[in-house]
Amino acid sequence: MPTYEYECKSCGHDFDAFQNIKDEPLKVCPKCGKEELRRLINGGTGVIFKGAGFYATDKGGSAVKSAKAGGPAKSESAPCPGCAKSESCPKAVND
């Protein structure tokens, strides 16, 4: 259920309310009792990713399987298309 933030235009009271997304916005301030509430737009919470495979350092396929098996996780670098030197090439492509 989403959390909505409200503020009273009359007394300035601000509070959070847990409401169903289909519910009508609240209208009466719980502090002063006036119908001067407005629902504020906030950033909300971010998306939470759980489990493996969501990080920039994670790689799919054989690299993950090799790392779990204790093998080398890093592959050899290949030369860039215009260079034949794989080890000294500053633009070496990592697979």
C-alpha positions as CSV (number, residue, x, y, z in Angstrom):
1,M,0.0,0.0,0.0
2,P,1.5,3.4,-0.9
3,T,2.3,6.1,1.6
4,Y,1.0,9.5,0.8
5,E,2.2,12.8,2.3
6,Y,-0.3,15.4,3.2
7,E,-0.1,19.1,4.3
8,C,-2.8,21.3,5.7
9,K,-3.0,24.7,4.0
10,S,-4.6,26.2,7.1
11,C,-2.4,25.2,10.0
12,G,0.7,23.8,8.2
13,H,0.4,20.3,9.8
14,D,2.1,17.7,7.6
15,F,1.7,13.9,8.0
16,D,1.9,10.6,6.1
17,A,-1.0,8.3,5.5
18,F,-1.0,4.7,4.3
19,Q,-3.8,4.4,1.7
20,N,-4.9,2.1,-1.1
21,I,-4.1,3.6,-4.5
22,K,-7.9,3.6,-5.3
23,D,-8.9,5.5,-2.1
24,E,-9.9,9.1,-2.4
25,P,-7.4,11.7,-1.0
26,L,-8.0,12.8,2.6
27,K,-9.7,16.1,3.0
28,V,-10.0,16.9,6.7
29,C,-6.9,17.9,8.7
30,P,-6.6,15.6,11.8
31,K,-5.0,18.5,13.8
32,C,-7.3,21.5,13.1
33,G,-10.3,19.8,11.6
34,K,-10.5,22.0,8.5
35,E,-10.9,20.8,5.0
36,E,-7.7,22.3,3.8
37,L,-5.5,19.2,3.1
38,R,-3.5,18.8,0.0
39,R,-1.6,15.7,-1.1
40,L,2.0,16.4,-1.7
41,I,4.0,14.9,-4.5
42,N,7.1,13.2,-3.2
43,G,9.8,10.9,-4.6
44,G,8.6,7.9,-2.8
45,T,10.9,5.0,-2.2
46,G,13.3,3.6,-4.7
47,V,13.0,0.2,-6.4
48,I,14.5,-2.5,-4.3
49,F,16.2,-5.3,-6.2
50,K,16.8,-8.6,-4.3
51,G,18.8,-11.6,-5.4
52,A,21.8,-12.1,-7.7
53,G,22.3,-10.3,-11.1
54,F,21.3,-6.8,-10.2
55,Y,24.7,-5.2,-9.7
56,A,27.0,-3.6,-12.3
57,T,29.8,-5.9,-11.2
58,D,27.7,-9.0,-11.9
59,K,28.2,-10.8,-15.1
60,G,26.0,-13.4,-16.6
61,G,26.9,-16.6,-18.3
62,S,30.2,-18.4,-17.8
63,A,31.9,-15.7,-15.7
64,V,29.5,-16.3,-12.9
65,K,29.7,-20.1,-13.2
66,S,33.5,-19.9,-13.2
67,A,33.6,-17.7,-10.1
68,K,31.3,-20.1,-8.2
69,A,33.4,-23.1,-9.3
70,G,36.6,-21.5,-8.1
71,G,37.9,-20.9,-11.5
72,P,39.2,-17.6,-13.0
73,A,36.4,-15.1,-13.2
74,K,38.2,-12.7,-15.6
75,S,38.7,-13.6,-19.2
76,E,41.7,-12.7,-21.4
77,S,41.6,-9.4,-23.1
78,A,41.4,-9.3,-26.9
79,P,43.1,-6.7,-29.1
80,C,41.1,-3.8,-30.5
81,P,40.0,-4.2,-34.1
82,G,42.8,-2.1,-35.4
83,C,45.7,-3.5,-33.3
84,A,47.4,-6.9,-33.2
85,K,49.0,-6.4,-29.8
86,S,46.6,-7.8,-27.2
87,E,48.7,-7.3,-24.0
88,S,50.1,-3.8,-24.7
89,C,47.1,-2.4,-26.5
90,P,45.5,0.5,-24.5
91,K,42.1,-0.1,-26.1
92,A,42.0,-3.9,-25.4
93,V,38.5,-5.3,-25.4
94,N,37.6,-7.4,-22.4
95,D,35.0,-10.1,-23.1
